[in-house]
């Protein structure tokens, strides 16, 4: 799957690369997601975000225009994501369902993408706009 990861800190690159094992075509960028940087998602199916990223309705609208189908956050928190806007565009959402070490966070993030690529449920990591945790 083609993916762009926003707000990647230098120390995270190794963890994400190790978790990915060259399975997905992931572009790692330092820039935070915003209305202006959403264009980096063009041609991708998924994005990886963090709590500092703007995942508001206008940004999700733009991401949907660009063809994004999946958003996973590298955090347990997901209040920064407008779930209603994502649901409106049929964008699937996932998080890291529990506090973990850095490598485990990267592993869970890539696992979410792996499962979506196989058209499977991400289980506990699912963030549903209707509150129906799977």
C-alpha positions as CSV (number, residue, x, y, z in Angstrom):
1,X,0.0,0.0,0.0
2,X,1.2,3.6,-0.7
3,X,1.3,5.6,2.5
4,X,2.6,8.9,3.8
5,X,3.5,9.4,7.5
6,X,3.2,12.9,8.8
7,X,5.1,14.5,11.7
8,X,7.8,11.8,11.8
9,X,10.6,12.6,14.2
10,X,14.1,11.4,13.3
11,X,14.1,8.8,16.1
12,X,10.9,7.2,14.7
13,X,12.2,6.5,11.3
14,X,14.1,3.3,12.4
15,X,11.2,2.0,14.3
16,X,8.8,2.4,11.4
17,X,11.3,1.0,8.9
18,X,11.9,-2.1,11.0
19,X,8.1,-2.6,11.5
20,X,7.4,-2.1,7.8
21,X,10.0,-4.5,6.5
22,X,9.7,-3.0,3.0
23,X,6.1,-4.3,2.7
24,X,4.5,-0.9,2.0
25,X,5.7,2.1,0.1
26,X,5.9,4.6,3.0
27,X,7.0,8.2,2.6
28,X,8.2,9.6,5.9
29,X,7.9,13.4,6.3
30,X,8.7,15.8,9.1
31,X,5.8,18.2,8.2
32,X,2.7,18.1,10.2
33,X,-0.6,17.3,8.4
34,X,-2.5,20.5,7.6
35,X,-4.7,21.8,4.8
36,X,-1.5,22.9,3.1
37,X,0.4,19.7,3.5
38,X,-2.5,17.3,2.7
39,X,-1.2,17.4,-0.9
40,X,1.6,15.1,0.1
41,X,-1.0,12.4,0.3
42,X,-1.8,12.5,-3.4
43,X,-1.5,9.1,-4.9
44,X,-1.5,7.4,-1.5
45,X,-4.2,5.1,0.0
46,X,-3.4,5.7,3.6
47,X,-1.8,8.2,6.0
48,X,-0.1,7.9,9.3
49,X,-0.6,10.8,11.7
50,X,0.2,11.9,15.3
51,X,-1.7,13.9,17.9
52,X,0.0,17.2,16.7
53,X,-1.5,16.8,13.2
54,X,-4.6,18.6,12.0
55,X,-7.1,15.9,11.1
56,X,-10.1,18.3,11.1
57,X,-13.1,18.1,8.8
58,X,-11.6,20.4,6.1
59,X,-8.4,18.4,6.1
60,X,-10.3,15.1,5.9
61,X,-12.4,16.5,3.0
62,X,-9.2,17.3,1.2
63,X,-7.7,13.9,1.9
64,X,-10.9,12.3,0.6
65,X,-10.6,14.3,-2.6
66,X,-7.0,12.9,-2.9
67,X,-8.2,9.3,-2.5
68,X,-7.2,8.6,1.1
69,X,-9.1,5.5,2.4
70,X,-7.4,4.9,5.7
71,X,-6.0,7.0,8.5
72,X,-4.0,5.5,11.4
73,X,-2.6,7.5,14.3
74,X,0.6,6.6,16.2
75,X,-1.1,7.3,19.5
76,X,-3.8,6.0,21.8
77,X,-5.6,9.3,21.7
78,X,-7.7,10.1,18.7
79,X,-9.6,13.3,19.7
80,X,-7.6,15.2,17.1
81,X,-9.4,13.2,14.3
82,X,-12.8,14.4,13.1
83,X,-14.5,11.0,13.1
84,X,-17.7,12.2,11.7
85,X,-15.9,13.7,8.6
86,X,-14.0,10.5,8.2
87,X,-17.2,8.4,8.4
88,X,-18.9,10.7,5.9
89,X,-16.1,9.9,3.4
90,X,-16.0,6.2,4.3
91,X,-12.4,6.6,5.6
92,X,-11.4,3.9,8.0
93,X,-9.6,5.0,11.2
94,X,-7.3,3.2,13.6
95,X,-5.1,4.0,16.6
96,X,-2.7,2.3,18.9
97,X,-5.2,0.8,21.4
98,X,-2.9,0.8,24.5
99,X,0.2,2.5,25.7
100,X,3.3,0.8,24.3
101,X,7.0,1.1,23.7
102,X,8.2,2.9,20.5
103,X,8.8,-0.3,18.5
104,X,5.5,-1.7,19.5
105,X,3.7,1.5,18.4
106,X,5.4,1.3,15.0
107,X,4.5,-2.4,14.8
108,X,0.8,-1.7,15.6
109,X,0.7,1.2,13.1
110,X,2.1,-1.1,10.3
111,X,-0.2,-3.9,11.4
112,X,-3.2,-1.6,10.9
113,X,-2.1,-1.0,7.4
114,X,-1.4,-4.7,6.8
115,X,-4.9,-5.6,7.8
116,X,-6.5,-2.9,5.8
117,X,-4.6,-4.0,2.7
118,X,-6.0,-7.5,3.3
119,X,-9.5,-6.0,3.7
120,X,-9.6,-7.1,7.3
121,X,-10.8,-5.5,10.5
122,X,-8.0,-3.9,12.7
123,X,-9.7,-5.2,15.8
124,X,-9.1,-3.2,19.0
125,X,-7.3,-0.5,17.0
126,X,-10.6,0.3,15.2
127,X,-11.9,3.8,15.7
128,X,-15.6,3.8,14.7
129,X,-17.6,7.1,14.3
130,X,-20.5,5.3,16.0
131,X,-18.5,4.0,19.0
132,X,-18.8,0.3,18.0
133,X,-15.3,-0.9,19.0
134,X,-14.7,-4.3,17.4
